Amino acid sequence: MRRKVAAVFDHWHKAAELRREWLEVGLATRPADREAAEQTLTRLYHRHGRARPRFAWVESPRQGLALATGIPDHEDLQRWLRPKQPSGRPPLGIDVAAGWSRMMAALDEGASHPDLEPSKPRSKGDKAWPLLPAAQALEAGVPLRLVLRQNIRDALRTALMDSVALRVRAALGPPARLPICWYGQQDAYWIAHYDILRRLGLARFPAQEAARLDDWATIARSTGWWWPGEKVCVVVDRPARIDPVPLRDDAIPVPTTPVVVYRDGWRPC
């Protein structure tokens, strides 16, 4: 028992360091690594049975939206998720979303290390785990699995998605009618979660899913948003400016309102 307590605290301290690394990825303002992004996105296209696309690089999501024609929106995605699907082959955006969902399920299944679980079994009548800062939560016996989810994935989601990506998306129009896109560097919140589990030795992923996670990580480290069209992949360079976004070491991070400025001067927030 004492060994496990020491181990989970050690895991948390290492995870907190790696979390900073991924926060820097999500807030990076260096010009995109276009070669790495194109190579990895081409591999993703091949994985879904498509040829290498033509890459259309733009300086902001506003510019990208104008080129993202013919790409399904989120209402289209919901139609493909129903039992009675539309006829014909799914658009690439739908295939990517489905492949992403399957990958996520496999990654969740691969995180099964004993150190992630509670030190003692919980009975049916036990109360919900308390929401506490990470160290206090571990001292209170909250499972490391939950502490990492709250303080890695959820905290980075608040910092990168709620504070940046979703605010940018809202400036483009009604979310349900926007073409399906992925957020590149701001996808770091979920990538970090699985990458940290793996780097701490707390998860073992099937080789195929590990390779796919590596590709998503490379895209996040290389570029900003991207829209997967059948023939053209629209890719957004990183912003020229993102204000620092603080992370709190507790389970209830508060969204901030950083200034974001893209390379064409567009300032959505």
C-alpha positions in Angstrom: 0.0 0.0 0.0 2.8 2.4 1.0 4.6 1.7 -2.3 1.5 2.4 -4.3 0.9 5.7 -2.5 4.4 6.8 -3.3 4.1 5.6 -6.9 0.9 7.6 -7.6 2.4 10.8 -6.3 5.5 10.2 -8.4 3.3 9.6 -11.5 1.4 12.9 -10.8 4.6 15.0 -10.5 5.9 13.6 -13.8 2.5 14.1 -15.4 2.4 17.7 -14.3 5.7 18.3 -16.1 4.5 16.7 -19.3 1.3 18.7 -19.1 3.3 21.9 -19.4 5.0 20.5 -22.5 1.6 19.9 -24.1 0.2 23.3 -23.0 3.1 24.9 -24.9 2.2 22.8 -28.0 -1.4 24.1 -27.7 -0.4 27.7 -27.4 2.6 27.7 -29.8 2.9 30.6 -32.3 5.8 29.5 -34.4 5.1 29.1 -38.1 3.8 25.6 -39.0 6.1 22.8 -39.9 4.5 22.3 -43.2 6.6 19.3 -44.3 5.8 17.3 -41.2 2.1 18.3 -41.3 1.7 17.3 -45.0 3.5 14.0 -44.6 1.4 13.0 -41.6 -1.9 14.2 -43.1 -1.1 12.3 -46.3 -0.6 9.1 -44.2 -4.0 9.8 -42.6 -5.6 10.1 -46.1 -4.0 6.8 -47.2 -5.3 5.1 -44.1 -8.8 6.0 -45.1 -8.3 5.0 -48.7 -7.7 8.4 -50.3 -4.8 9.6 -52.3 -2.5 12.4 -51.2 -4.5 15.6 -51.3 -3.6 19.1 -52.5 -2.7 21.2 -49.5 -4.2 24.6 -49.3 -2.4 26.6 -46.6 -4.1 29.6 -45.1 -3.3 32.1 -42.4 -6.5 31.9 -40.4 -9.6 29.8 -39.9 -11.6 32.6 -41.5 -9.6 32.2 -44.7 -9.8 28.4 -44.4 -13.6 28.4 -44.0 -13.9 30.0 -47.4 -12.1 27.1 -49.0 -13.7 24.2 -47.0 -16.4 23.7 -49.5 -18.1 20.3 -49.8 -16.9 19.1 -46.4 -19.7 17.7 -44.2 -20.9 19.7 -41.2 -21.8 18.5 -37.8 -25.5 17.9 -38.8 -24.2 15.7 -41.6 -22.1 13.8 -39.1 -25.2 13.1 -37.0 -27.0 11.7 -40.0 -24.2 9.3 -40.6 -24.3 8.1 -37.0 -28.0 7.1 -37.2 -28.9 3.4 -37.8 -30.2 4.3 -41.3 -27.3 6.0 -42.9 -27.3 8.0 -46.2 -26.5 6.0 -49.3 -23.1 5.9 -50.9 -19.6 6.1 -49.5 -19.1 8.3 -46.4 -17.2 11.6 -47.0 -13.7 11.6 -45.8 -14.6 13.8 -42.8 -17.0 11.2 -41.6 -14.4 8.4 -42.1 -11.9 10.4 -40.1 -14.4 11.0 -37.3 -15.3 7.3 -37.2 -11.6 6.2 -37.2 -10.9 8.7 -34.4 -13.7 7.3 -32.3 -12.5 3.7 -32.8 -8.9 4.8 -31.8 -10.2 6.5 -28.7 -12.0 3.4 -27.6 -8.9 1.3 -28.1 -6.7 3.8 -26.2 -9.1 3.8 -23.3 -9.0 0.0 -23.2 -5.2 0.1 -23.1 -5.1 2.2 -19.9 -5.4 -0.6 -17.4 -2.4 -0.3 -15.0 -3.1 -1.2 -11.3 -1.7 2.2 -10.2 -4.6 3.9 -11.9 -7.2 2.2 -9.7 -8.3 2.9 -6.1 -6.2 1.5 -3.3 -9.2 -0.3 -2.0 -12.5 -1.4 -3.6 -15.4 1.0 -3.2 -18.8 -0.2 -2.0 -22.0 0.5 -3.7 -23.1 3.1 -1.2 -19.8 5.2 -1.3 -20.1 8.9 -2.1 -18.7 10.3 -5.3 -15.0 11.1 -5.3 -14.4 14.7 -4.1 -13.2 17.4 -6.5 -9.9 18.5 -5.0 -6.5 19.8 -6.1 -4.4 16.9 -7.4 -2.2 16.4 -4.3 -5.1 16.6 -1.9 -7.1 14.3 -4.1 -4.4 11.6 -4.1 -4.1 12.0 -0.3 -7.8 11.5 0.0 -7.6 8.2 -2.0 -9.0 9.5 -5.3 -7.8 7.1 -8.0 -4.9 8.3 -10.1 -7.0 7.6 -13.2 -9.5 10.3 -12.2 -6.9 12.7 -11.0 -5.1 12.5 -14.3 -8.4 12.9 -16.3 -9.4 16.0 -14.3 -5.9 17.6 -14.1 -4.5 16.7 -17.5 -7.3 16.2 -20.0 -10.0 18.4 -18.5 -7.6 21.1 -17.4 -6.0 21.3 -20.9 -9.4 21.1 -22.5 -10.4 24.2 -20.5 -7.2 26.0 -21.4 -7.0 25.1 -25.1 -10.6 24.3 -26.3 -12.9 26.4 -24.1 -10.5 29.4 -23.8 -9.2 29.4 -27.4 -10.6 27.0 -30.1 -14.3 27.2 -29.2 -14.2 30.9 -29.0 -12.5 31.1 -32.5 -15.1 28.7 -33.8 -18.0 30.8 -32.5 -16.6 33.8 -34.4 -17.0 31.8 -37.6 -20.7 31.1 -37.4 -23.2 28.6 -35.9 -21.1 25.6 -34.9 -23.6 23.0 -36.2 -23.4 24.4 -39.7 -19.6 24.7 -39.8 -17.6 22.1 -41.9 -16.1 19.3 -39.8 -12.5 20.3 -38.8 -9.8 19.2 -36.4 -8.0 21.7 -34.3 -4.3 20.7 -34.7 -2.4 22.2 -31.8 -5.5 22.6 -29.7 -6.3 18.9 -30.0 -3.3 18.6 -27.6 -5.7 18.3 -24.7 -6.8 14.7 -25.5 -3.5 13.7 -27.1 -1.7 14.7 -24.0 -3.9 12.5 -21.8 -3.0 9.3 -23.7 0.6 10.3 -24.4 1.2 10.9 -20.7 -0.4 7.6 -19.7 1.9 5.9 -22.2 5.1 7.8 -21.2 4.5 7.0 -17.6 4.1 3.3 -18.3 0.4 3.4 -17.3 -0.9 2.3 -20.6 0.0 -0.2 -23.4 -1.7 0.5 -26.7 -2.0 -1.8 -29.7 0.7 -1.1 -32.3 -1.8 0.2 -34.9 -3.5 2.6 -32.4 -0.2 3.7 -31.0 1.0 4.7 -34.5 -2.2 6.6 -35.1 -1.8 8.4 -31.8 1.7 9.3 -32.9 0.3 10.8 -36.1 -2.2 12.9 -34.3 0.5 14.1 -31.9 2.7 15.0 -34.9 -0.1 17.1 -36.4 -0.7 18.9 -33.1 3.0 19.7 -32.9 3.2 20.8 -36.5 0.2 23.0 -37.3 -3.1 24.6 -36.5 -6.6 23.7 -37.7 -7.3 21.5 -40.7 -10.3 20.6 -42.8 -10.2 17.2 -44.6 -11.7 17.5 -48.1 -11.7 14.7 -50.5 -9.2 16.3 -52.9 -8.0 19.3 -50.9 -6.9 19.5 -47.3 -7.2 23.0 -46.0 -4.6 23.7 -43.3 -4.3 26.7 -41.1 -1.0 28.1 -40.0 -0.5 28.7 -36.2 -1.7 32.0 -34.8 0.8 34.8 -34.6 -0.2 35.5 -31.0 -2.0 33.7 -28.3 -1.9 35.2 -24.8 -0.6 32.8 -22.1 -3.3 30.7 -20.5 -2.6 29.7 -16.9 -3.3 26.2 -15.6 -4.6 25.6 -12.1 -3.6 22.5 -10.2 -7.2 21.7 -9.2 -10.2 19.8 -10.6 -12.2 22.9 -11.6 -10.0 25.1 -13.9 -11.6 28.4 -14.9 -11.8 29.4 -18.6 -9.8 32.6 -19.5 -10.2 35.0 -22.4 -6.8 35.2 -24.1 -6.3 37.4 -27.1 -5.8 35.4 -30.3 -4.4 37.0 -33.5 -3.8 35.1 -36.7 -1.1 35.7 -39.3 -3.5 37.6 -41.6 -4.4 40.0 -38.8 -7.7 38.3 -38.0 -8.5 38.7 -34.3 -11.5 36.6 -33.4 -11.1 37.0 -29.7 
